[in-house]
Amino acid sequence: MILEARDISFSYERKGAELFSNIKFKVENNERVWVPGPSGYGKTTLCKILAGYLEPCKGQILLDGNDITRLNGKALREEREKMQIIFQDPYSSLDPRKTIDSTIREPLIVSKKFSKKEIEEKTENLMELVGIDERLRRAYPHELDGGRRQRVGIARALALNPEFVVCDEPVSALDVSIQAQVVNMFEELQDKLGVAYLFIAHDLLVVHHISDRIAVMYLGKMMEIADADELNGNPMHPYTLSLLSAVPIPDPETARHSKRIVLEGDVPSPLKMPTGCPFRTRCKYATEQCAKEMPPLSDRGSGHFVACWNK
């Protein structure tokens, strides 16, 4: 196991709203975990916490068994090298004043672990690894298209050979024609490097087919966790059922007989969360018990965890 989140909770003091609470899951070696859920409800904040850029209000984050929430200074920097983050917008995450070459080699220089020759060699290897033409070394971010900019961000994230990479909506800002190329590249890089991924994405179709395990979040609560094949074949939570029903089906005959589950009502405001289960206001199975208490994640067999009183 590379990373484990234990009962992570976080809230912004000014807003006074708890973005998420008691989040728990694991990412194993060489595994791809997908966390779907609606935008604007803490997924990016969770990314920053897992990557060590923000400190949770409660809980622990274990990286190779070490609790990084208790580290600081040099010890924290050393652990951070094992994990990196790829941001949603490849343009805003790159310094417009730096060339592609300077951007990729920056973490190598900051680490102070490599000679000039090694930095030069690693920069060339990283560019080749992610498919960036050597002729673009002196180019600036504004001179590249979205796909190439994201490749630069990926090369930078892989510079220090991390064990674990958090991908925060890594293709949502890209054209549809480029999204598949980048997602396929993630697969190829994992085969070559053995890195583990945590994908945060609301686009069901993009990373659906490359996930080993899926952890479904709704309004800061974990609703269901299972292996991808198990969850796709036997979804249990009503929110998961609605999510999977929205995934486009390529076979016209199968699509014709499938039924889309359309949720009623609006997504609650995080400033005024419903009591109990946050999904109960949109769930047709909701009972009085759902309003009183959030159901715990319980194992329904084969590592399939569900937080629901009525499923």
GUVO-90543 format. One record per residue (C-alpha): chain; residue in three letters; residue number from 1; x negated, y, z. Coordinates in pm, whole numbers, plus 50000, padded with zeros to 5 digits. Each point is the difference from the previous one (the first is absolute). Example, Ala and Ser with C-alpha at 12.3 -4.5 7.8 and 13.67 -1.06 7.14 Angstrom:
% residues 2
<'A'; 'ALA'; 1; <48770; 49550; 50780>>
<'A'; 'SER'; 2; <49863; 50344; 49934>>
//
This chain:
% residues 311
<'A'; 'MET'; 1; <50000; 50000; 50000>>
<'A'; 'ILE'; 2; <49874; 50348; 49908>>
<'A'; 'LEU'; 3; <50257; 50239; 50146>>
<'A'; 'GLU'; 4; <50274; 49976; 50260>>
<'A'; 'ALA'; 5; <50241; 50274; 50102>>
<'A'; 'ARG'; 6; <50142; 49949; 50349>>
<'A'; 'ASP'; 7; <50312; 50197; 50098>>
<'A'; 'ILE'; 8; <49894; 50318; 49817>>
<'A'; 'SER'; 9; <50212; 50309; 50070>>
<'A'; 'PHE'; 10; <49957; 50356; 49877>>
<'A'; 'SER'; 11; <50181; 50334; 50025>>
<'A'; 'TYR'; 12; <49921; 50361; 49913>>
<'A'; 'GLU'; 13; <50027; 50216; 50312>>
<'A'; 'ARG'; 14; <50143; 50305; 49825>>
<'A'; 'LYS'; 15; <50275; 49807; 49824>>
<'A'; 'GLY'; 16; <50070; 49785; 50302>>
<'A'; 'ALA'; 17; <50105; 49708; 49782>>
<'A'; 'GLU'; 18; <49849; 49653; 50019>>
<'A'; 'LEU'; 19; <49891; 49905; 49648>>
<'A'; 'PHE'; 20; <49959; 49635; 50087>>
<'A'; 'SER'; 21; <49978; 49784; 50309>>
<'A'; 'ASN'; 22; <49880; 49655; 50102>>
<'A'; 'ILE'; 23; <49861; 49920; 49655>>
<'A'; 'LYS'; 24; <49816; 49669; 50001>>
<'A'; 'PHE'; 25; <49853; 49793; 49717>>
<'A'; 'LYS'; 26; <49676; 49839; 49883>>
<'A'; 'VAL'; 27; <49791; 50007; 49685>>
<'A'; 'GLU'; 28; <49791; 49690; 49942>>
<'A'; 'ASN'; 29; <49676; 49966; 49805>>
<'A'; 'ASN'; 30; <50041; 50041; 49623>>
<'A'; 'GLU'; 31; <50374; 50062; 50044>>
<'A'; 'ARG'; 32; <50234; 50245; 49827>>
<'A'; 'VAL'; 33; <50278; 50133; 50223>>
<'A'; 'TRP'; 34; <50273; 50226; 49864>>
<'A'; 'VAL'; 35; <50199; 50239; 50223>>
<'A'; 'PRO'; 36; <50306; 50132; 49813>>
<'A'; 'GLY'; 37; <50241; 50258; 50135>>
<'A'; 'PRO'; 38; <50159; 50339; 49923>>
<'A'; 'SER'; 39; <49777; 50303; 49947>>
<'A'; 'GLY'; 40; <49959; 50263; 50269>>
<'A'; 'TYR'; 41; <50023; 49775; 50304>>
<'A'; 'GLY'; 42; <49645; 49948; 50120>>
<'A'; 'LYS'; 43; <49836; 49760; 49755>>
<'A'; 'THR'; 44; <49718; 50244; 49911>>
<'A'; 'THR'; 45; <49949; 50081; 50369>>
<'A'; 'LEU'; 46; <49975; 49627; 50068>>
<'A'; 'CYS'; 47; <49732; 49980; 49727>>
<'A'; 'LYS'; 48; <49793; 50270; 50169>>
<'A'; 'ILE'; 49; <50032; 49832; 50339>>
<'A'; 'LEU'; 50; <49895; 49660; 49867>>
<'A'; 'ALA'; 51; <49702; 50158; 49821>>
<'A'; 'GLY'; 52; <49893; 50180; 50319>>
<'A'; 'TYR'; 53; <50082; 50356; 49891>>
<'A'; 'LEU'; 54; <50277; 50046; 50256>>
<'A'; 'GLU'; 55; <50035; 49865; 50351>>
<'A'; 'PRO'; 56; <50326; 49824; 50093>>
<'A'; 'CYS'; 57; <50196; 50117; 50302>>
<'A'; 'LYS'; 58; <50020; 49641; 50122>>
<'A'; 'GLY'; 59; <49869; 49662; 49897>>
<'A'; 'GLN'; 60; <49679; 49845; 49875>>
<'A'; 'ILE'; 61; <49836; 49955; 49659>>
<'A'; 'LEU'; 62; <49757; 49710; 49994>>
<'A'; 'LEU'; 63; <49745; 49980; 49721>>
<'A'; 'ASP'; 64; <49808; 49673; 50011>>
<'A'; 'GLY'; 65; <50108; 49978; 50364>>
<'A'; 'ASN'; 66; <49879; 50351; 50096>>
<'A'; 'ASP'; 67; <50259; 50251; 50120>>
<'A'; 'ILE'; 68; <49917; 50309; 49792>>
<'A'; 'THR'; 69; <50242; 50217; 50201>>
<'A'; 'ARG'; 70; <49749; 49985; 50287>>
<'A'; 'LEU'; 71; <49697; 50090; 49790>>
<'A'; 'ASN'; 72; <49849; 50336; 49915>>
<'A'; 'GLY'; 73; <49682; 50150; 49858>>
<'A'; 'LYS'; 74; <49753; 49765; 49834>>
<'A'; 'ALA'; 75; <50187; 49684; 50099>>
<'A'; 'LEU'; 76; <50319; 50125; 49831>>
<'A'; 'ARG'; 77; <49812; 50107; 49686>>
<'A'; 'GLU'; 78; <49844; 49657; 49970>>
<'A'; 'GLU'; 79; <50338; 49828; 50026>>
<'A'; 'ARG'; 80; <50154; 50245; 49751>>
<'A'; 'GLU'; 81; <49752; 49886; 49738>>
<'A'; 'LYS'; 82; <50175; 49663; 50005>>
<'A'; 'MET'; 83; <50330; 50157; 49896>>
<'A'; 'GLN'; 84; <50088; 50261; 49742>>
<'A'; 'ILE'; 85; <50310; 50172; 49867>>
<'A'; 'ILE'; 86; <50114; 50073; 49644>>
<'A'; 'PHE'; 87; <50236; 50296; 49992>>
<'A'; 'GLN'; 88; <50319; 50052; 49804>>
<'A'; 'ASP'; 89; <49901; 50299; 49788>>
<'A'; 'PRO'; 90; <49666; 49942; 49827>>
<'A'; 'TYR'; 91; <49969; 50367; 49909>>
<'A'; 'SER'; 92; <50047; 50157; 50344>>
<'A'; 'SER'; 93; <49782; 49734; 50166>>
<'A'; 'LEU'; 94; <49697; 50093; 49785>>
<'A'; 'ASP'; 95; <49788; 50313; 50045>>
<'A'; 'PRO'; 96; <50050; 50206; 49680>>
<'A'; 'ARG'; 97; <49652; 50152; 50041>>
<'A'; 'LYS'; 98; <49820; 49665; 49991>>
<'A'; 'THR'; 99; <49918; 49786; 49699>>
<'A'; 'ILE'; 100; <50109; 49638; 49984>>
<'A'; 'ASP'; 101; <49642; 49893; 50069>>
<'A'; 'SER'; 102; <49978; 50219; 50313>>
<'A'; 'THR'; 103; <50337; 49878; 50129>>
<'A'; 'ILE'; 104; <49911; 49632; 49977>>
<'A'; 'ARG'; 105; <49654; 50035; 50150>>
<'A'; 'GLU'; 106; <50110; 50226; 50289>>
<'A'; 'PRO'; 107; <50085; 49721; 50250>>
<'A'; 'LEU'; 108; <49671; 49828; 49915>>
<'A'; 'ILE'; 109; <49808; 50318; 50083>>
<'A'; 'VAL'; 110; <50196; 50071; 50319>>
<'A'; 'SER'; 111; <49942; 49648; 50132>>
<'A'; 'LYS'; 112; <49621; 50056; 49987>>
<'A'; 'LYS'; 113; <49947; 49629; 49936>>
<'A'; 'PHE'; 114; <49878; 50011; 49641>>
<'A'; 'SER'; 115; <49697; 50129; 49815>>
<'A'; 'LYS'; 116; <50038; 50230; 49699>>
<'A'; 'LYS'; 117; <49936; 49708; 49768>>
<'A'; 'GLU'; 118; <50262; 49784; 50175>>
<'A'; 'ILE'; 119; <50254; 50284; 49986>>
<'A'; 'GLU'; 120; <49942; 50040; 49628>>
<'A'; 'GLU'; 121; <50037; 49628; 49937>>
<'A'; 'LYS'; 122; <50312; 49964; 50216>>
<'A'; 'THR'; 123; <50165; 50301; 49835>>
<'A'; 'GLU'; 124; <49943; 49848; 49656>>
<'A'; 'ASN'; 125; <50129; 49661; 50119>>
<'A'; 'LEU'; 126; <50312; 50154; 50155>>
<'A'; 'MET'; 127; <50085; 50189; 49683>>
<'A'; 'GLU'; 128; <49961; 49683; 49798>>
<'A'; 'LEU'; 129; <50202; 49802; 50254>>
<'A'; 'VAL'; 130; <50308; 50226; 49972>>
<'A'; 'GLY'; 131; <49965; 50060; 49626>>
<'A'; 'ILE'; 132; <49880; 50362; 49988>>
<'A'; 'ASP'; 133; <49797; 50084; 49691>>
<'A'; 'GLU'; 134; <49640; 50100; 50074>>
<'A'; 'ARG'; 135; <50050; 50310; 49785>>
<'A'; 'LEU'; 136; <50249; 50137; 50257>>
<'A'; 'ARG'; 137; <49744; 50025; 50282>>
<'A'; 'ARG'; 138; <49970; 50379; 49964>>
<'A'; 'ALA'; 139; <50372; 50057; 49948>>
<'A'; 'TYR'; 140; <50223; 50175; 50256>>
<'A'; 'PRO'; 141; <50336; 49867; 50127>>
<'A'; 'HIS'; 142; <50205; 50243; 49787>>
<'A'; 'GLU'; 143; <49837; 49856; 49688>>
<'A'; 'LEU'; 144; <50133; 49649; 50067>>
<'A'; 'ASP'; 145; <50347; 49851; 49968>>
<'A'; 'GLY'; 146; <50183; 49863; 50306>>
<'A'; 'GLY'; 147; <49889; 49640; 49947>>
<'A'; 'ARG'; 148; <49630; 50089; 49980>>
<'A'; 'ARG'; 149; <50028; 50230; 50303>>
<'A'; 'GLN'; 150; <50149; 49717; 50202>>
<'A'; 'ARG'; 151; <49717; 49772; 49886>>
<'A'; 'VAL'; 152; <49756; 50257; 50139>>
<'A'; 'GLY'; 153; <50186; 49995; 50332>>
<'A'; 'ILE'; 154; <49985; 49619; 50004>>
<'A'; 'ALA'; 155; <49626; 50000; 49922>>
<'A'; 'ARG'; 156; <49940; 50246; 50284>>
<'A'; 'ALA'; 157; <50202; 49782; 50240>>
<'A'; 'LEU'; 158; <49797; 49691; 49905>>
<'A'; 'ALA'; 159; <49659; 50171; 50024>>
<'A'; 'LEU'; 160; <49916; 49867; 50349>>
<'A'; 'ASN'; 161; <50131; 49646; 49937>>
<'A'; 'PRO'; 162; <50304; 50018; 50230>>
<'A'; 'GLU'; 163; <50175; 49687; 50124>>
<'A'; 'PHE'; 164; <50343; 50165; 50005>>
<'A'; 'VAL'; 165; <50157; 50269; 49777>>
<'A'; 'VAL'; 166; <50325; 50187; 50068>>
<'A'; 'CYS'; 167; <50171; 50101; 49675>>
<'A'; 'ASP'; 168; <50249; 50283; 50058>>
<'A'; 'GLU'; 169; <50237; 50004; 49700>>
<'A'; 'PRO'; 170; <49694; 49945; 49775>>
<'A'; 'VAL'; 171; <50186; 50015; 49667>>
<'A'; 'SER'; 172; <50313; 50206; 50068>>
<'A'; 'ALA'; 173; <49842; 50319; 49859>>
<'A'; 'LEU'; 174; <49894; 49824; 49677>>
<'A'; 'ASP'; 175; <50179; 49949; 49671>>
<'A'; 'VAL'; 176; <50185; 49670; 49970>>
<'A'; 'SER'; 177; <49769; 49895; 49715>>
<'A'; 'ILE'; 178; <49697; 50031; 50232>>
<'A'; 'GLN'; 179; <50150; 49852; 50317>>
<'A'; 'ALA'; 180; <49968; 49637; 49886>>
<'A'; 'GLN'; 181; <49634; 50051; 49905>>
<'A'; 'VAL'; 182; <49913; 50133; 50345>>
<'A'; 'VAL'; 183; <50196; 49729; 50184>>
<'A'; 'ASN'; 184; <49829; 49730; 49791>>
<'A'; 'MET'; 185; <49667; 50160; 50084>>
<'A'; 'PHE'; 186; <50076; 49962; 50373>>
<'A'; 'GLU'; 187; <50042; 49627; 49940>>
<'A'; 'GLU'; 188; <49676; 49973; 49805>>
<'A'; 'LEU'; 189; <49807; 50193; 50265>>
<'A'; 'GLN'; 190; <50129; 49773; 50275>>
<'A'; 'ASP'; 191; <49887; 49693; 49806>>
<'A'; 'LYS'; 192; <49651; 50152; 49965>>
<'A'; 'LEU'; 193; <49959; 50162; 50343>>
<'A'; 'GLY'; 194; <50229; 49805; 50233>>
<'A'; 'VAL'; 195; <50149; 50319; 50145>>
<'A'; 'ALA'; 196; <50337; 49997; 50181>>
<'A'; 'TYR'; 197; <50271; 50250; 49903>>
<'A'; 'LEU'; 198; <50292; 50163; 50175>>
<'A'; 'PHE'; 199; <50229; 50155; 49738>>
<'A'; 'ILE'; 200; <50237; 50273; 50114>>
<'A'; 'ALA'; 201; <50246; 50045; 49714>>
<'A'; 'HIS'; 202; <50368; 50068; 49942>>
<'A'; 'ASP'; 203; <49989; 49891; 49634>>
<'A'; 'LEU'; 204; <50121; 49641; 50021>>
<'A'; 'LEU'; 205; <49891; 49888; 49656>>
<'A'; 'VAL'; 206; <49641; 50123; 50010>>
<'A'; 'VAL'; 207; <49839; 49792; 50276>>
<'A'; 'HIS'; 208; <50279; 49747; 50048>>
<'A'; 'HIS'; 209; <49829; 49732; 49790>>
<'A'; 'ILE'; 210; <49651; 50027; 50153>>
<'A'; 'SER'; 211; <50093; 49990; 50370>>
<'A'; 'ASP'; 212; <49910; 49704; 50221>>
<'A'; 'ARG'; 213; <50214; 50124; 50289>>
<'A'; 'ILE'; 214; <50269; 50266; 50035>>
<'A'; 'ALA'; 215; <50078; 50208; 50310>>
<'A'; 'VAL'; 216; <50326; 50193; 49958>>
<'A'; 'MET'; 217; <50033; 50330; 50191>>
<'A'; 'TYR'; 218; <50305; 50218; 50045>>
<'A'; 'LEU'; 219; <49989; 50334; 50184>>
<'A'; 'GLY'; 220; <49687; 49908; 50194>>
<'A'; 'LYS'; 221; <50113; 49653; 50105>>
<'A'; 'MET'; 222; <49878; 49667; 49865>>
<'A'; 'MET'; 223; <50300; 49809; 49867>>
<'A'; 'GLU'; 224; <49855; 49686; 49843>>
<'A'; 'ILE'; 225; <49659; 49841; 49940>>
<'A'; 'ALA'; 226; <49934; 49687; 49797>>
<'A'; 'ASP'; 227; <49787; 49848; 49727>>
<'A'; 'ALA'; 228; <50096; 50153; 49666>>
<'A'; 'ASP'; 229; <50139; 49675; 49853>>
<'A'; 'GLU'; 230; <50197; 49928; 50317>>
<'A'; 'LEU'; 231; <50144; 50350; 50022>>
<'A'; 'ASN'; 232; <50088; 50016; 49629>>
<'A'; 'GLY'; 233; <50167; 49661; 50014>>
<'A'; 'ASN'; 234; <50166; 50033; 50340>>
<'A'; 'PRO'; 235; <50045; 50366; 50105>>
<'A'; 'MET'; 236; <50190; 50029; 50328>>
<'A'; 'HIS'; 237; <50024; 50362; 50112>>
<'A'; 'PRO'; 238; <50282; 50200; 49834>>
<'A'; 'TYR'; 239; <49756; 50279; 49911>>
<'A'; 'THR'; 240; <49762; 49754; 49834>>
<'A'; 'LEU'; 241; <50289; 49854; 49803>>
<'A'; 'SER'; 242; <50090; 50345; 49868>>
<'A'; 'LEU'; 243; <49637; 50075; 49909>>
<'A'; 'LEU'; 244; <49948; 49679; 49806>>
<'A'; 'SER'; 245; <50331; 50037; 49819>>
<'A'; 'ALA'; 246; <49862; 50324; 49851>>
<'A'; 'VAL'; 247; <49698; 49829; 49840>>
<'A'; 'PRO'; 248; <50056; 49987; 49620>>
<'A'; 'ILE'; 249; <50040; 49648; 49860>>
<'A'; 'PRO'; 250; <49834; 49949; 49661>>
<'A'; 'ASP'; 251; <50225; 49709; 49894>>
<'A'; 'PRO'; 252; <50328; 50152; 49865>>
<'A'; 'GLU'; 253; <50202; 49687; 50079>>
<'A'; 'THR'; 254; <49884; 49988; 50362>>
<'A'; 'ALA'; 255; <50044; 50375; 50038>>
<'A'; 'ARG'; 256; <50358; 49976; 49876>>
<'A'; 'HIS'; 257; <50095; 49765; 50282>>
<'A'; 'SER'; 258; <49808; 50179; 50275>>
<'A'; 'LYS'; 259; <50175; 50244; 50231>>
<'A'; 'ARG'; 260; <49850; 50331; 50107>>
<'A'; 'ILE'; 261; <50057; 50084; 50367>>
<'A'; 'VAL'; 262; <50077; 50371; 50026>>
<'A'; 'LEU'; 263; <49964; 50143; 50349>>
<'A'; 'GLU'; 264; <50262; 50244; 50122>>
<'A'; 'GLY'; 265; <49933; 50321; 50189>>
<'A'; 'ASP'; 266; <49687; 50213; 50027>>
<'A'; 'VAL'; 267; <49664; 49919; 50154>>
<'A'; 'PRO'; 268; <50005; 50143; 50356>>
<'A'; 'SER'; 269; <49778; 50294; 50088>>
<'A'; 'PRO'; 270; <49690; 49907; 50203>>
<'A'; 'LEU'; 271; <50089; 50294; 50226>>
<'A'; 'LYS'; 272; <50328; 49832; 50089>>
<'A'; 'MET'; 273; <49948; 49628; 49987>>
<'A'; 'PRO'; 274; <50288; 49764; 50075>>
<'A'; 'THR'; 275; <49981; 49795; 50316>>
<'A'; 'GLY'; 276; <49910; 49634; 49982>>
<'A'; 'CYS'; 277; <49920; 49874; 49652>>
<'A'; 'PRO'; 278; <49935; 50295; 49764>>
<'A'; 'PHE'; 279; <50153; 49811; 49707>>
<'A'; 'ARG'; 280; <50335; 49940; 50173>>
<'A'; 'THR'; 281; <50161; 50317; 49857>>
<'A'; 'ARG'; 282; <49967; 49851; 49649>>
<'A'; 'CYS'; 283; <50040; 49630; 50083>>
<'A'; 'LYS'; 284; <50324; 49812; 49938>>
<'A'; 'TYR'; 285; <49905; 49741; 50262>>
<'A'; 'ALA'; 286; <49951; 50253; 50281>>
<'A'; 'THR'; 287; <50161; 49929; 50337>>
<'A'; 'GLU'; 288; <50014; 50173; 50339>>
<'A'; 'GLN'; 289; <49684; 49818; 50103>>
<'A'; 'CYS'; 290; <49812; 50163; 49708>>
<'A'; 'ALA'; 291; <50086; 50344; 50140>>
<'A'; 'LYS'; 292; <49879; 49913; 50349>>
<'A'; 'GLU'; 293; <49661; 49842; 49937>>
<'A'; 'MET'; 294; <49739; 49959; 49727>>
<'A'; 'PRO'; 295; <49966; 49628; 49927>>
<'A'; 'PRO'; 296; <49650; 49855; 50049>>
<'A'; 'LEU'; 297; <49801; 49846; 49716>>
<'A'; 'SER'; 298; <50066; 49628; 50047>>
<'A'; 'ASP'; 299; <49842; 49709; 49816>>
<'A'; 'ARG'; 300; <50258; 49814; 49793>>
<'A'; 'GLY'; 301; <49746; 49737; 49896>>
<'A'; 'SER'; 302; <49693; 49982; 49774>>
<'A'; 'GLY'; 303; <49881; 50342; 50117>>
<'A'; 'HIS'; 304; <50319; 50171; 49876>>
<'A'; 'PHE'; 305; <50078; 50279; 50250>>
<'A'; 'VAL'; 306; <50331; 50188; 49997>>
<'A'; 'ALA'; 307; <50139; 50277; 50222>>
<'A'; 'CYS'; 308; <50375; 49951; 49978>>
<'A'; 'TRP'; 309; <50269; 49893; 50246>>
<'A'; 'ASN'; 310; <50233; 49861; 49736>>
<'A'; 'LYS'; 311; <49773; 49832; 49746>>
//
